[in-house]
Amino acid sequence: MWLDNTCSDRYDKPYLDCSPEQQKEILDKIAYRKNAAADSSLSQGVEFFSFLRNMTADGFFTSEIGIKYLGYIGSTYLTEFPGCPPVSEA
């Protein structure tokens, strides 16, 4: 609802009726907390986007594929921690 209202104010149409460029623009704005500091009207969107990003990461890393990605092998004793797996550039 916030996204539709904000797009209606900025672009005179709800989010799904906006052009792909307008959709990307508003999502880019709410993806970073610094934008809410510069424009307080974005604060609710920024908070929601942050919450959604955290829930997505939690969902992935607690799923079977996420656990495999982490190389988690259960509650075992490690003599040393090899570090996190590398992040692909793609």
FENPE-V831627 format. One line per field, one symbol per residue. psi: psi as a letter, one per 40 degrees, with the letter a starting at -180 (. if undefined). A space follows every 10 residues. Layout:
psi: ???
This chain:
psi: dddddddddd efiiddeiid ddddddddde ehddddddge eedddddddd dddddddddd eeidddddde fheagihhdi heiiiihie.
